[in-house]
Amino acid sequence: MTLFTLSGFQRDLLTVIAGHDQPSGQQIKTELEDARDEEINHGRLYPNLDVLVDKGYVEKGQIDRRTNFYQITDEGRAALRDRREWEAQYVQELARA
């Protein structure tokens, strides 16, 4: 499963991007900071977003000269779906216990 090559932080980024329509890096940062209850610096955020772009899970576009947006690709959606199916087999076993 290719999504295993990502860190947990990168999977969280991908999940946030999937839940929004072309969020900016700042919107993604704010969403994750709220969810994780921690500050995320730009030096961590943008290199990890670039990994998602390089792996083909996310496309990056430009809103203006200073602001980019991110959009999940079909490959990114498939990877998240595969990950959820893999997780579900274990969660279902826990529910039965």
MDAnalysis code that builds the backbone (N, CA, C; Angstrom):
import MDAnalysis as mda
import numpy as np

u = mda.Universe.empty(291, n_residues=97, atom_resindex=np.repeat(np.arange(97), 3), trajectory=True)
u.add_TopologyAttr("name", ["N", "CA", "C"] * 97)
u.add_TopologyAttr("resid", np.arange(1, 98))
u.add_TopologyAttr("resname", ["MET", "THR", "LEU", "PHE", "THR", "LEU", "SER", "GLY", "PHE", "GLN", "ARG", "ASP", "LEU", "LEU", "THR", "VAL", "ILE", "ALA", "GLY", "HIS", "ASP", "GLN", "PRO", "SER", "GLY", "GLN", "GLN", "ILE", "LYS", "THR", "GLU", "LEU", "GLU", "ASP", "ALA", "ARG", "ASP", "GLU", "GLU", "ILE", "ASN", "HIS", "GLY", "ARG", "LEU", "TYR", "PRO", "ASN", "LEU", "ASP", "VAL", "LEU", "VAL", "ASP", "LYS", "GLY", "TYR", "VAL", "GLU", "LYS", "GLY", "GLN", "ILE", "ASP", "ARG", "ARG", "THR", "ASN", "PHE", "TYR", "GLN", "ILE", "THR", "ASP", "GLU", "GLY", "ARG", "ALA", "ALA", "LEU", "ARG", "ASP", "ARG", "ARG", "GLU", "TRP", "GLU", "ALA", "GLN", "TYR", "VAL", "GLN", "GLU", "LEU", "ALA", "ARG", "ALA"])
u.atoms.positions = np.array([
    [0.854, -1.177, 0.000],
    [0.000, 0.000, 0.000],
    [0.896, 1.235, 0.000],
    [0.720, 2.072, -0.982],
    [1.614, 3.209, -1.161],
    [1.460, 4.275, -0.081],
    [0.318, 4.357, 0.547],
    [0.128, 5.386, 1.561],
    [0.991, 5.131, 2.787],
    [1.515, 3.925, 2.928],
    [2.404, 3.627, 4.050],
    [3.749, 4.328, 3.905],
    [4.058, 4.824, 2.725],
    [5.313, 5.546, 2.543],
    [5.240, 6.959, 3.102],
    [4.056, 7.403, 3.475],
    [3.883, 8.739, 4.043],
    [3.960, 8.696, 5.559],
    [4.370, 9.808, 6.143],
    [4.334, 9.930, 7.596],
    [2.892, 10.175, 8.031],
    [2.638, 10.017, 9.306],
    [1.303, 10.308, 9.831],
    [0.902, 11.756, 9.584],
    [1.863, 12.663, 9.699],
    [1.595, 14.078, 9.451],
    [1.181, 14.288, 7.993],
    [1.868, 13.629, 7.078],
    [1.526, 13.762, 5.668],
    [0.144, 13.184, 5.376],
    [-0.201, 12.077, 6.024],
    [-1.552, 11.522, 5.847],
    [-2.599, 12.493, 6.394],
    [-2.287, 13.146, 7.511],
    [-3.208, 14.148, 8.054],
    [-3.383, 15.312, 7.086],
    [-2.295, 15.756, 6.485],
    [-2.387, 16.828, 5.488],
    [-3.285, 16.405, 4.332],
    [-3.061, 15.206, 3.835],
    [-3.851, 14.700, 2.716],
    [-5.329, 14.624, 3.074],
    [-5.619, 14.198, 4.276],
    [-7.008, 14.102, 4.732],
    [-7.662, 15.477, 4.780],
    [-6.946, 16.464, 5.307],
    [-7.494, 17.833, 5.371],
    [-7.728, 18.373, 3.965],
    [-6.780, 18.158, 3.070],
    [-6.939, 18.637, 1.696],
    [-8.144, 17.976, 1.044],
    [-8.344, 16.683, 1.294],
    [-9.478, 15.960, 0.707],
    [-10.805, 16.528, 1.172],
    [-10.832, 17.091, 2.363],
    [-12.075, 17.608, 2.931],
    [-12.405, 19.039, 2.555],
    [-11.584, 19.651, 1.732],
    [-11.804, 21.047, 1.356],
    [-11.647, 21.233, -0.146],
    [-12.208, 22.301, -0.652],
    [-12.093, 22.631, -2.070],
    [-10.944, 23.609, -2.263],
    [-9.802, 23.103, -2.694],
    [-8.617, 23.892, -2.993],
    [-8.193, 24.808, -1.835],
    [-7.915, 24.220, -0.679],
    [-7.485, 25.053, 0.444],
    [-6.079, 25.616, 0.216],
    [-5.838, 26.779, 0.793],
    [-4.491, 27.345, 0.761],
    [-3.644, 26.651, 1.819],
    [-2.345, 26.836, 1.737],
    [-1.468, 26.284, 2.752],
    [-1.836, 26.793, 4.136],
    [-2.183, 28.074, 4.230],
    [-2.553, 28.657, 5.518],
    [-3.840, 28.032, 6.058],
    [-4.811, 27.763, 5.197],
    [-6.052, 27.113, 5.637],
    [-5.764, 25.703, 6.157],
    [-4.903, 24.985, 5.462],
    [-4.531, 23.635, 5.890],
    [-3.837, 23.702, 7.243],
    [-2.919, 24.631, 7.378],
    [-2.172, 24.815, 8.628],
    [-3.119, 25.097, 9.785],
    [-4.053, 26.008, 9.600],
    [-5.013, 26.364, 10.655],
    [-5.871, 25.170, 11.037],
    [-6.353, 24.443, 10.054],
    [-7.201, 23.268, 10.301],
    [-6.446, 22.218, 11.124],
    [-5.212, 21.938, 10.731],
    [-4.430, 20.935, 11.459],
    [-4.039, 21.409, 12.852],
    [-3.722, 22.683, 12.990],
    [-3.390, 23.203, 14.320],
    [-4.569, 23.046, 15.265],
    [-5.760, 23.324, 14.773],
    [-6.962, 23.160, 15.598],
    [-7.190, 21.693, 15.954],
    [-7.047, 20.820, 14.984],
    [-7.309, 19.393, 15.203],
    [-6.252, 18.751, 16.100],
    [-5.011, 19.137, 15.920],
    [-3.917, 18.517, 16.657],
    [-3.571, 19.256, 17.943],
    [-4.139, 20.437, 18.121],
    [-3.880, 21.272, 19.296],
    [-2.378, 21.510, 19.475],
    [-1.738, 21.876, 18.369],
    [-0.309, 22.195, 18.392],
    [-0.006, 23.181, 17.278],
    [1.061, 23.945, 17.473],
    [1.470, 24.887, 16.441],
    [2.287, 24.156, 15.385],
    [2.023, 24.469, 14.131],
    [2.744, 23.868, 13.013],
    [3.474, 24.992, 12.288],
    [4.788, 24.877, 12.223],
    [5.542, 25.950, 11.569],
    [5.641, 25.706, 10.066],
    [5.937, 26.791, 9.355],
    [6.006, 26.717, 7.897],
    [7.094, 25.762, 7.423],
    [8.176, 25.661, 8.186],
    [9.280, 24.778, 7.829],
    [8.907, 23.304, 7.880],
    [7.849, 22.992, 8.571],
    [7.337, 21.614, 8.602],
    [6.223, 21.438, 7.579],
    [5.360, 22.421, 7.472],
    [4.175, 22.317, 6.628],
    [4.517, 22.198, 5.141],
    [5.232, 23.181, 4.625],
    [5.394, 23.252, 3.173],
    [6.278, 22.154, 2.583],
    [7.349, 21.748, 3.227],
    [8.092, 20.599, 2.681],
    [7.239, 19.323, 2.632],
    [6.370, 19.138, 3.624],
    [5.500, 17.959, 3.624],
    [4.414, 18.063, 2.562],
    [3.907, 19.256, 2.305],
    [2.965, 19.436, 1.197],
    [3.662, 19.131, -0.125],
    [4.920, 19.551, -0.247],
    [5.673, 19.273, -1.474],
    [5.862, 17.773, -1.695],
    [6.038, 17.006, -0.625],
    [6.142, 15.544, -0.746],
    [4.851, 14.985, -1.350],
    [3.706, 15.476, -0.874],
    [2.424, 15.004, -1.406],
    [2.278, 15.339, -2.883],
    [2.755, 16.523, -3.269],
    [2.726, 16.913, -4.683],
    [3.662, 16.012, -5.482],
    [4.887, 15.808, -4.982],
    [5.868, 14.992, -5.694],
    [5.398, 13.548, -5.876],
    [4.648, 13.023, -4.923],
    [4.154, 11.643, -5.001],
    [2.876, 11.534, -5.847],
    [2.328, 12.674, -6.273],
    [1.150, 12.655, -7.135],
    [-0.170, 12.562, -6.395],
    [-0.157, 12.710, -5.076],
    [-1.386, 12.661, -4.289],
    [-2.127, 13.993, -4.293],
    [-1.397, 15.060, -4.570],
    [-1.947, 16.416, -4.498],
    [-1.407, 17.224, -5.670],
    [-2.247, 18.113, -6.187],
    [-1.799, 19.086, -7.174],
    [-1.725, 20.440, -6.498],
    [-0.746, 21.233, -6.905],
    [-0.572, 22.566, -6.345],
    [-0.829, 23.592, -7.434],
    [-1.606, 24.600, -7.104],
    [-1.878, 25.687, -8.029],
    [-1.643, 27.014, -7.337],
    [-1.771, 28.076, -8.108],
    [-1.488, 29.397, -7.567],
    [-2.759, 30.235, -7.518],
    [-3.027, 30.797, -6.337],
    [-4.147, 31.725, -6.172],
    [-3.684, 33.123, -6.569],
    [-2.549, 33.535, -6.025],
    [-1.909, 34.798, -6.383],
    [-0.409, 34.626, -6.204],
    [0.352, 35.689, -6.295],
    [1.812, 35.581, -6.252],
    [2.334, 35.010, -4.938],
    [1.563, 35.125, -3.877],
    [2.026, 34.681, -2.564],
    [1.303, 33.444, -2.034],
    [0.209, 33.065, -2.675],
    [-0.648, 32.029, -2.104],
    [-0.879, 30.892, -3.089],
    [-0.609, 29.679, -2.627],
    [-0.886, 28.476, -3.409],
    [-2.129, 27.780, -2.859],
    [-2.757, 26.992, -3.712],
    [-3.823, 26.114, -3.241],
    [-3.404, 24.683, -3.519],
    [-4.061, 23.772, -2.830],
    [-3.766, 22.350, -2.956],
    [-5.059, 21.610, -3.226],
    [-4.981, 20.605, -4.082],
    [-6.173, 19.830, -4.459],
    [-5.793, 18.362, -4.548],
    [-6.585, 17.511, -3.926],
    [-6.304, 16.084, -3.952],
    [-6.529, 15.544, -5.366],
    [-5.695, 14.600, -5.762],
    [-5.822, 13.963, -7.073],
    [-6.612, 12.660, -6.930],
    [-6.940, 12.065, -8.052],
    [-7.603, 10.757, -8.021],
    [-6.710, 9.733, -7.326],
    [-5.403, 9.823, -7.549],
    [-4.470, 8.910, -6.894],
    [-4.490, 9.117, -5.373],
    [-4.576, 10.358, -4.946],
    [-4.659, 10.650, -3.514],
    [-5.936, 10.116, -2.902],
    [-7.050, 10.276, -3.616],
    [-8.338, 9.743, -3.128],
    [-8.281, 8.216, -3.013],
    [-7.717, 7.579, -4.025],
    [-7.614, 6.115, -4.010],
    [-6.731, 5.652, -2.853],
    [-5.639, 6.359, -2.610],
    [-4.741, 5.985, -1.520],
    [-5.441, 6.121, -0.168],
    [-6.199, 7.205, 0.021],
    [-6.953, 7.367, 1.275],
    [-8.008, 6.279, 1.425],
    [-8.682, 5.958, 0.336],
    [-9.708, 4.913, 0.369],
    [-9.081, 3.560, 0.735],
    [-7.949, 3.244, 0.108],
    [-7.253, 1.992, 0.414],
    [-6.824, 1.957, 1.877],
    [-6.341, 3.068, 2.374],
    [-5.910, 3.129, 3.777],
    [-7.097, 2.908, 4.707],
    [-8.226, 3.540, 4.412],
    [-9.425, 3.380, 5.247],
    [-9.909, 1.935, 5.236],
    [-9.863, 1.289, 4.089],
    [-10.274, -0.121, 4.009],
    [-9.336, -0.998, 4.828],
    [-8.050, -0.721, 4.756],
    [-7.080, -1.475, 5.531],
    [-7.327, -1.276, 7.026],
    [-7.548, -0.021, 7.451],
    [-7.825, 0.273, 8.860],
    [-9.116, -0.389, 9.319],
    [-10.127, -0.397, 8.456],
    [-11.444, -0.919, 8.829],
    [-11.401, -2.385, 9.227],
    [-10.541, -3.158, 8.583],
    [-10.478, -4.578, 8.940],
    [-10.040, -4.759, 10.392],
    [-9.219, -3.885, 10.899],
    [-8.756, -3.982, 12.278],
    [-9.748, -3.360, 13.247],
    [-10.354, -2.275, 12.842],
    [-11.352, -1.626, 13.695],
    [-12.568, -2.528, 13.865],
    [-12.973, -3.206, 12.818],
    [-14.094, -4.124, 12.904],
    [-13.792, -5.262, 13.862],
    [-12.561, -5.757, 13.845],
    [-12.170, -6.821, 14.788],
    [-12.238, -6.315, 16.209],
    [-11.859, -5.079, 16.450],
    [-11.952, -4.503, 17.786],
    [-13.391, -4.368, 18.243],
    [-14.265, -4.003, 17.327],
    [-15.686, -3.823, 17.663],
    [-16.315, -5.139, 18.076],
    [-15.841, -6.228, 17.497],
    [-16.393, -7.554, 17.835],
    [-15.863, -8.073, 19.159],
    [-14.733, -7.557, 19.598],
    [-14.112, -8.071, 20.839],
    [-14.829, -7.595, 22.089],
])
